[in-house]
Amino acid sequence: MIEVESLTKRYGRATAVDGISFRVEKGEILGFLGPNGAGKTTTMRILTCYLPPTEGTARVAGYDVFTQPMEVKRRVGYLPETPPLYPDLTVRDYLTFCAKVKGVAPRDRRRRVDEAIERCRAGDVRDTLIAKLSKGYRQRVGLAQATLHNPEVLILDEPTAGLDPKQIIETRELIRSLGGTHTVILSTHILPEVSMTCGRVVIINKGRVVAEDSPQNLTRRLKGAGTLHLEVRGEEAGVYEALRTVPGVLTVRTRGRHDGVLTLEVEVEAGRDVRSELAWAVVTGGFGLLGLQQAGMSLEEIFLHLTTTESSDAPPAERQGGETR
């Protein structure tokens, strides 16, 4: 549905997007992540035909964004971080205007507007001036305009920015409901949103793809560097002494105590599996082993691990050329 191949965008000598490649399948919800200035918004603007690429290709629903931009725009719904709203119009009037601009046939406009309003749960404000809407409702109206012409592809840039927790949950459920019937690219800074909404993520840094996989597979691939969690019943000093006899153990830390049970974090040398040795050390030391598991990295930890460079080191073109996230 979306094919990006060696996509590059330069501003003078500075490179904003540096040869990225990825695919998004039909009906998939893809999380598009990166630190400020990584190139996310530049990439989305290329995919929505707001910017031309310097090199490389991108195709949406089989159409080239450079040579067939009108065909691409007919098939894409775009929600920028700040929705393009007209505050002096009511919600219904604004969406009717958008339907005209998007080429919805006159006989279908009212139905499409009503469907978009109901889909985005904005029915109770359909006749309210946009100027009087809360941030949450404005985001809903922005999402309604993006879905109005029933596009095959939705590109959403920070759709939950500025929303309260209840609004975030509602927006997440709405985006999930759009998957399957629409192909969705979701850019967000709220990483738990990605874990709960997206089947796959692409992480970019300094304009390059640094990881691409499902959140679960990324977690498995980037497990904490030899970190294990243990629950042991016993006296702390003795437990520490027993664990430190195991070759490869680097550190032992106590993370909690409750009713004589220690919650421990044990860091071992990278690449070593010492679970059997740790269990043996605990049991032969006369202590009770209640739990032992390999620690995985959260999506937040994966993101930080893969994007360790400060955003201030991003190419100047990202900041001068409109990339603010």
N, C-alpha and C positions, 0 to 999 in steps of 0.2 A: 504493500500500500504506500509506504514511504521508503525511498531508497536514497541514501546520501553517500556519495562516493568522492573521497579526496577533496572535500569542500574546503575552500580557502577564501578568506576575506582579508585584504590588506588595505591599510590607510597609509599611503606613502611607503615608508620603510618599515613601519610597524605592522605586525601580523595579529589580527584579532581572532581569527579562526584559522587553524593551522592543519589542513589536510585531514579533517575528521571524516569518518565513515561509520554508518550504522544503518540498520533496517528496522522498520516497525511494521508488523504484520497486521492484516485486516482484523479489526475488533480488539486489538491489543491496547492496553493502557501502559504507556512508557513513562517512567519518571526520568526527568532530565535535570541533573544536579550539577552544581559547581559553585565555587566561592565567587564573591563579588569580582567582576571583571574577567570571568573565565571564558566568556564567549557565548553564554546561553541565549541572551536576548538577540545578539547579532545573528546566531543560527536560526532562531525562530523568525526573525524578520526576513531572512533569505527564504525560508520555507513558505512564508506567506506573501512573497513577492514584493515586500517593501524595500528590500535591498538586493542588488545584483551581486552574485559571487565574483571574486577575482579569478578563481580557478575551480575546477571540479564540477560535479554535477549533482543535482538533486531532483528527484522525480516524485510527484505526489499523485497517487491514483493513476500512474502511468504517464503523466504529463510533466514536461520539463519546466522548471520554475523560471528559467531564463528565456526560452524560446516560445513558451506557451503560457504566459502568466495569467491570461484571462480564464483559460480552462482550469488552471490551478485554483484561482480565487473562487470560482463557482463551486468548488468541492471542499473548500476549507472554511471553517468558522474559527475566528481568532478573537481571543480575549486577552488584551494587554493588561498589565498590572493596574493601570488606571483606565477603567472602561470609558469608551468614547460616548459619553452621554450628553444630552441637551437638557439642562436643568429647567428650562421654561416650558417643556413639553410634559404631558402626562405620560405614564408608562405605556398606555395603549397607543397614544399618538406617536410616541417615539418609535415603538416597534413597528407600527404601520409604515412610518417613513422608512425604516430600515428594510422592511419587506420590499418596498418599491425599489430602493437602491440595489438590493440584492437580486432583483429580477424575478421575484415571486409573481406569478400570474395574478391579475386582479381578482379573478374568481376564487383564488386560493388564499388571498391575503388574510382575510378575517379569521379563517380556520387556523392558519399557521400561527398567527399572532396569539389566538386563544390557546393553542396547544403549547406554545413556548411559555406563555404565562403560567399555565397549570404545571407544566413540567418543572419549572424553576420555582414553583411555590410562591408566586407573586400575585396571586389572584386577589388578595385583600387590598392591594395598592394599585390595581390596574388603572384607576381613574385619578390617582394622586400625582401631583407635580413631582418630577424627579428631584427638584431642589429640596423638597421636604423629606426625602427618603433618608433612612439611616444608611451607614456604610454597608451593612449586611444586605439590605434590599438593593442598594445600587449594584453590588456584585451580582446579585441574582438577575437583575435586569441586563447587566452586561453579558452574563452567560446566556440569557434568553436571546439576545441579539445574535450571539455566536451560533446558536442552534436553530435560528429562525428558518433558514432555507434548507434545513435537514441535510447538512453537509456530511460527506463521508469521513472527513477528518476534522478533529477539533484540536487546536493548539492553545493551551491555557497557561498564561504567565502569571504565577502567584495568585491563583483564584481565591485563596483564603486569607490573603494579606489584610490585616486590620480587623478581622472578624473575631467575635467572642467565641468561647468554646462551644456553645450550642450551635452557633451559625457554622462553625468549622465542621462539626459533625454532620449537619444537614447538607452542607456543600459536598463533603466527602461522599455521602450516600448518593447524592445526585450524580457526581462524576462516575461512581461505580456503576450506577444504573445506565449510564451512557456507553460504557464498554460493551463490546459485543456487537452493537448496532453501529457504533462509531469507532474509528481509530483515534486514540487520544494521546497527545504529548502533554505531559503535566510538568511544568517547572515550579518548584516550590522550595522554600527554605525550611519548611516544617517537615523534618525528616520522618517522624512517625506517620505522617500522611502518606508518604511513599510506601512504607511497609504495609500499610493497611489498604492502599488503593491500587498500587501498581504491580503488575506481574513481572516487570523487568525494569532495570534502571541503566542509564548511561551517565557516567560521571565524567565531566570534563574539567581540565585545569590548564590555564595558560593556552586556551584554544585547542587543546588536544584531548582526545579520549584516553582516560587512564583506567577505566573499568567499564565493563558491560556484561551484565548477567542479572539473574533474579536476585532479590534481596537475600533469599535463603542460601543460594549458591555462593554469593559473595561472602556471607558469614562463614560458610564452611571453608572457603578458600583462604580466608584471612583470619583464621582462628587466633585468639590471643596467643602471643608468642610463648608457647609452652606454659600457659597459665591453667591451673586446675583449682577447683573448689572442693574442699573436704569438710565433712561434719564428723567430729571425733569426740567421743566421751572420754574425758581423762584430764589429768593435771597438765597445765599448759607447758611448763618447763620440760617435763618428761616427753610430751608429744613432740615438742620442737626438737629435742635431742634425737628422737627416733627418726623423724623425717629428714633431718640434716645428714643422717648417715647414708642416705640414698644417693648414689652417684648421679650427677646431673642437676641436683636441686640447687638453685641459686639463692632463693629467698623464701622465707615462710612468714606470713603475716596473719594476725588474728583480726577478723572482720566483725566478730560478734561472739557473745557468750550468753547462754540461756540454760538454766537448770543443769549445769555441769557439762553442757555440750558446747564445744568450740566450733565456730565457723571460720575456716582457714582458707587463705589464698596462697598457693604454692607456685612459684615461678621456676621453670626448669629450662635447660638449654634448648634452643630452637631445634626442632626436628627429632627430639627424643621422646619416646613414649615410655614413661616410667610408672604408669598406673598400677601395674602388678606389683612392682617393687615398693611403691608407697603403701599399698594395701597390706603387703606382707610386713612392712616395718611397723605399721600401726598395730596389727593383730599380734605379732610376736612380742611387741612391747607391752602387751597386756591391756591395750586400750580398745575401746569399742568404735568400730568404723560404721557410721550411720549413713554416709553418703560420699560419693566421689564422682566428679564429672569434669569433663573438659570444658573450659570456658570459651564461649564464642564471643565475637565482637558484635556490638549493636551497629545498626546502620550509621548512627552518629559517629561511632569510633572508626568505622570503615571510611566514612567521608573524610574525617580528619587525617586518617592514616594516608589516604591517597592524595590529599590536597594540602600538604604541609606548608607550601609556600604562601607567604602573606599576600593578600589581595593587592597590597600596595605595590607589589612587584609586577603587576599585570602590565602588558604593553600599553603605552600611552594612548594608542588608538582606541582601546576599549573605553577609556574614560572620555576621550574627546569625541569619539564617534557615536556616543549615545548609549553605550553599554554601561549600565549602572548597577548591575547585579552580577 
